Amino acid sequence: MCAPTDQFAAGVLRAIGRPDLLESEDFGTRDARVTNSKRLHGLIAGWAAEQTLEAALGALDREGR
């Protein structure tokens, strides 16, 4: 999953229950997310693994609006 804009990243991070990361040095900007993309993908994958497909898509859809 790619979160190229701050707005998109904010929705993804809220959806996975980690809005705190929006203020972090590692994930607060596009460049930081690119630098730390493996860690970001791991966080998203860990969250997704604990969700049903329906729940994951629902959370992403709700936060993407």
C-alpha positions in Angstrom: 0.0 0.0 0.0 1.3 3.4 -0.9 0.4 6.6 1.0 1.9 9.2 -1.2 0.1 12.3 0.2 -0.2 13.4 3.7 -4.0 13.2 3.5 -4.0 9.7 2.2 -1.4 8.6 4.8 -3.5 10.2 7.6 -6.5 8.1 6.5 -4.5 4.9 6.5 -2.9 5.6 9.8 -6.3 6.5 11.4 -7.8 3.3 9.9 -5.1 1.1 11.5 -5.6 2.8 14.8 -2.3 4.7 14.8 -3.1 8.4 14.2 -0.2 9.1 16.7 2.2 8.3 13.9 1.1 11.3 11.9 3.2 13.4 14.3 6.2 11.1 14.4 9.5 11.8 12.8 9.5 8.5 11.0 6.0 8.7 9.4 4.9 12.4 9.6 6.0 13.4 6.0 6.0 11.7 2.6 9.8 11.6 2.6 9.9 10.0 6.0 7.3 7.4 5.0 9.4 6.5 1.9 12.5 6.2 4.0 10.6 4.0 6.5 8.4 2.2 4.0 9.3 -1.3 5.1 8.4 -0.5 8.7 5.2 1.2 7.6 4.3 -1.8 5.4 4.9 -4.0 8.4 2.6 -2.0 10.6 -0.2 -2.1 8.0 0.4 -5.8 7.4 0.3 -6.6 11.1 -3.0 -4.7 11.5 -4.5 -6.3 8.4 -3.6 -9.8 9.6 -5.8 -9.2 12.6 -8.8 -8.0 10.6 -11.3 -9.7 8.5 -11.3 -8.5 4.9 -14.6 -6.8 5.5 -13.4 -5.1 8.6 -10.2 -3.9 7.0 -11.9 -2.6 3.9 -14.5 -0.9 6.0 -12.0 0.9 8.1 -10.0 2.1 5.1 -13.2 3.2 3.4 -14.4 5.1 6.4 -11.1 6.9 6.8 -10.6 7.6 3.1 -13.5 9.9 2.9 
